Amino acid sequence: MNRWCLKTAPLVLVLSQLACTQAPPAAPDTRAADEKAIKDVEAAWLKDIQAKDVEKSISHYTDDASFLLPEMPIQTGKDAVRATYKALMADPNLAVDFSSTKIEVAKSGDFGYTQGVYTMTTTDAKTKKPVTEKGKYLTFFKKQADGSWQAVEDMLNADAPATPVK
């Protein structure tokens, strides 16, 4: 064999192996199932809020989540979110309803978000009478190692100032 063959034979062998190697199969697209899972999380979350169960309500957040409410500083971390929920749920007039109008999951399957509308009745701090706020929300979810979904960013945005309950 000449030198050229001895030098190029290993390269030819490697290239031929690479050409014959199949690409790994693409990961299955689980977005539809993930969207349903997030919808189910939101349904359970709403029930927990309506039951005024602070611990179950905050269990839907990651430990480092942020909760953004109108006219309040950002609440970051479970302790801050817990304190906010405790204050809200101590209100005897608290009534909450929300529903998503859009749910999307990233192609990677790691993140998803919901966009929706809410109605929240609370006690006005000045008048001490019930008022109702209507608005929209945006919640970003992160898929956890166990496959569950938890909120990492949760933001409410009022459409207008709260109005007295009639």
C-alpha positions as CSV (number, residue, x, y, z in Angstrom):
1,M,0.0,0.0,0.0
2,N,1.3,3.4,-0.7
3,R,1.5,6.2,1.9
4,W,-1.6,8.0,0.5
5,C,-3.8,5.0,1.2
6,L,-2.4,4.5,4.7
7,K,-3.0,8.2,5.6
8,T,-6.5,8.4,4.1
9,A,-7.8,5.0,5.1
10,P,-8.7,6.0,8.6
11,L,-10.4,9.2,7.4
12,V,-12.4,7.2,4.8
13,L,-13.5,4.7,7.5
14,V,-14.7,7.5,9.9
15,L,-16.5,9.3,7.1
16,S,-18.2,6.1,6.0
17,Q,-19.3,5.4,9.5
18,L,-20.7,8.9,9.9
19,A,-22.6,8.6,6.6
20,C,-24.2,5.4,7.8
21,T,-25.1,6.6,11.2
22,Q,-28.7,7.5,11.5
23,A,-29.9,10.6,13.3
24,P,-31.7,10.0,16.5
25,P,-35.4,10.0,16.2
26,A,-37.1,13.3,16.8
27,A,-38.7,13.8,20.2
28,P,-42.4,13.3,20.1
29,D,-44.5,16.5,20.0
30,T,-46.3,16.6,23.3
31,R,-47.7,20.1,23.1
32,A,-51.3,19.1,22.9
33,A,-51.0,16.9,26.0
34,D,-49.0,19.6,27.8
35,E,-51.6,22.3,26.9
36,K,-54.3,20.0,28.4
37,A,-52.1,19.5,31.5
38,I,-51.8,23.2,32.0
39,K,-55.5,23.7,31.5
40,D,-56.1,21.0,34.2
41,V,-53.6,22.8,36.5
42,E,-55.5,26.1,36.1
43,A,-58.8,24.3,36.9
44,A,-57.4,22.9,40.1
45,W,-55.8,26.2,41.0
46,L,-59.1,28.0,40.6
47,K,-60.8,25.5,42.9
48,D,-58.1,26.0,45.5
49,I,-58.4,29.8,45.4
50,Q,-62.2,29.6,45.6
51,A,-61.8,27.3,48.6
52,K,-59.5,29.9,50.1
53,D,-56.9,27.3,50.7
54,V,-53.6,29.2,50.8
55,E,-51.2,26.3,50.8
56,K,-52.9,24.5,47.9
57,S,-53.1,27.7,46.0
58,I,-49.5,28.5,46.3
59,S,-48.5,24.9,45.5
60,H,-49.1,25.8,41.8
61,Y,-46.1,28.2,41.9
62,T,-42.4,27.3,41.6
63,D,-40.3,28.3,44.7
64,D,-38.9,31.3,42.8
65,A,-42.1,32.4,41.2
66,S,-43.2,36.0,40.9
67,F,-46.8,37.2,41.4
68,L,-47.6,40.6,39.9
69,L,-50.8,42.3,41.0
70,P,-52.1,45.8,40.1
71,E,-51.0,48.5,42.5
72,M,-48.5,46.3,44.3
73,P,-44.8,45.6,44.1
74,I,-43.7,42.3,42.5
75,Q,-44.0,39.5,45.0
76,T,-41.2,37.0,44.4
77,G,-40.6,33.7,46.1
78,K,-43.1,31.4,47.8
79,D,-43.0,33.2,51.1
80,A,-43.9,36.5,49.5
81,V,-46.6,34.9,47.3
82,R,-48.0,33.1,50.4
83,A,-48.2,36.4,52.3
84,T,-50.1,38.0,49.4
85,Y,-52.5,35.0,49.2
86,K,-53.1,35.0,53.0
87,A,-54.0,38.7,52.9
88,L,-56.3,38.2,49.9
89,M,-58.0,35.2,51.3
90,A,-58.6,36.8,54.7
91,D,-61.0,39.2,52.9
92,P,-64.5,37.9,53.5
93,N,-65.7,39.4,50.2
94,L,-63.0,37.6,48.1
95,A,-64.5,35.9,45.1
96,V,-62.4,35.0,42.1
97,D,-63.1,33.5,38.7
98,F,-60.7,33.2,35.8
99,S,-60.5,31.3,32.6
100,S,-57.8,31.0,29.9
101,T,-58.6,32.2,26.4
102,K,-55.2,31.0,25.0
103,I,-52.8,28.2,26.0
104,E,-49.5,27.6,24.2
105,V,-46.5,25.4,24.9
106,A,-43.1,26.0,23.5
107,K,-41.9,23.4,20.9
108,S,-39.2,22.4,23.4
109,G,-42.0,21.4,25.8
110,D,-40.3,23.1,28.8
111,F,-42.4,26.3,29.0
112,G,-45.9,27.3,28.3
113,Y,-48.2,30.2,29.0
114,T,-51.9,31.0,29.5
115,Q,-53.6,34.2,28.7
116,G,-57.1,34.8,30.0
117,V,-59.7,36.9,31.8
118,Y,-60.6,37.2,35.4
119,T,-63.1,38.8,37.8
120,M,-62.2,39.4,41.4
121,T,-64.3,40.8,44.2
122,T,-62.6,42.2,47.2
123,T,-63.3,44.7,50.0
124,D,-62.3,48.3,49.1
125,A,-59.8,49.6,51.6
126,K,-61.4,53.0,51.8
127,T,-65.1,52.4,51.7
128,K,-65.0,48.9,53.3
129,K,-67.6,47.8,50.7
130,P,-67.2,45.1,48.1
131,V,-65.8,46.1,44.7
132,T,-65.3,44.0,41.6
133,E,-62.3,44.2,39.3
134,K,-62.3,42.7,35.8
135,G,-59.1,42.2,33.9
136,K,-56.8,39.9,32.0
137,Y,-53.9,37.7,33.1
138,L,-50.8,36.1,31.7
139,T,-49.2,33.2,33.5
140,F,-45.9,31.5,32.4
141,F,-45.6,27.9,33.4
142,K,-42.4,25.7,33.6
143,K,-42.4,22.0,33.3
144,Q,-40.9,20.4,36.4
145,A,-38.6,17.3,36.5
146,D,-41.6,15.1,37.5
147,G,-43.6,16.3,34.4
148,S,-45.9,18.6,36.3
149,W,-46.4,22.2,35.4
150,Q,-46.0,25.1,37.8
151,A,-46.4,28.9,37.4
152,V,-43.1,30.8,37.4
153,E,-44.6,34.2,36.5
154,D,-48.2,35.2,37.2
155,M,-49.5,38.7,36.3
156,L,-52.9,40.3,36.6
157,N,-53.8,43.5,34.8
158,A,-57.1,45.3,35.6
159,D,-59.2,46.6,32.7
160,A,-60.3,49.6,34.8
161,P,-60.6,50.6,38.4
162,A,-62.7,48.2,40.5
163,T,-66.4,49.1,40.7
164,P,-68.8,48.8,43.6
165,V,-70.8,45.7,43.8
166,K,-74.5,46.4,43.2
